[in-house]
């Protein structure tokens, strides 16, 4: 199934794509696409529905984040050799982990807001792994049984905050709108090999990243087993599995994101994000938002 959430921010409803790619309403059968709905038996019940008999959702409609009530986002850094090379960093022997807050989550076509005075905000197309069953000290051989599905995650990063603001990558990963997810949460039955998916990110009409998830250094089963040594993975958690070369960090030209641009982010079988770039407002001393000059 290709599960979606649609409607205004904060009031999204559950939906599913039919064979023609149209959104059908699921709200009579499930309250939301959220951690409570990711259990294998719950997904199996939804899979038995006759999708063509569900109400069609009028178009156009906003597509929201494909998962509600995201728990934690566990990022994996430098998991593609090409990205480690362009960042001039060694490929890690063990997965390099960071945390991205749920407050960074936004819809696939919602604007990414550049922080005030930021000049080094970057893009990273990544395969997101959505956890559906609790994983604690999971074995590699059983790790894939904890996966409910997959989605696109664009791991937006403010590089100056990440690398030059006193340690920890989390600072550069945490800003609001820095985790567009979706458009779809695709269940595992539709993605038999998550390590064979073409992935691409374009800014306006220029291709910046193009690779395959098969280029991962540490594979998904290894990541789940490794991460679950240090923290329990709960339904509704997302693992972002790394990005290939082509980020702005790795280029000699000024490829950092600027207001007015649009990112087009695609992974085979998982849909496409169309994400505009805008400038975040800067709060004034009295707490009201003021527009920040473009930098």
TAGIFEN-V187727 format. One record per backbone hydrogen bond with DSSP energy under -0.5 kcal/mol. CO is the residue of the C=O (numbers start at 1). NH is the residue of the N-H. If there is no record, write none. Layout:
CO NH
CO NH
This chain:
1 3
1 187
2 17
3 185
4 15
5 64
6 13
8 11
13 6
14 26
14 27
15 4
16 24
18 21
22 18
23 57
24 16
26 29
26 30
32 34
33 68
34 37
35 38
39 42
39 43
40 44
41 45
42 46
43 47
44 48
45 48
46 49
49 51
50 53
51 54
55 25
62 7
62 64
63 109
68 35
72 74
72 238
73 75
73 100
74 240
75 77
75 98
77 96
79 217
80 83
80 84
81 85
82 86
83 87
84 89
85 88
95 97
96 77
98 75
100 73
101 104
102 105
104 179
106 181
107 110
111 113
112 114
112 278
114 280
115 118
120 159
121 257
122 157
124 155
126 128
126 153
127 241
128 130
128 151
129 131
129 239
130 148
130 149
131 236
134 136
135 233
139 142
139 143
140 143
142 145
143 146
144 147
146 132
146 133
148 188
149 130
150 186
151 128
152 182
153 126
153 155
154 156
154 180
157 122
157 159
158 162
159 163
160 164
161 165
168 171
169 172
169 173
170 173
170 174
171 174
172 158
175 178
178 156
179 106
180 154
184 186
185 3
185 187
186 150
187 190
188 191
193 196
197 213
198 268
199 211
200 266
201 208
201 209
202 204
202 264
203 206
205 207
206 203
209 201
211 199
212 215
213 216
215 81
217 219
219 223
220 224
221 225
222 226
223 227
224 228
226 229
226 230
227 230
227 231
228 137
232 234
233 135
234 237
236 71
237 131
238 74
238 240
239 129
239 241
240 76
242 127
247 250
248 251
253 255
258 261
261 277
262 204
263 265
263 275
264 202
265 273
266 200
267 270
267 271
270 184
271 267
273 265
274 276
275 263
276 112
277 260
278 114
280 292
281 283
282 290
284 287
288 284
290 282
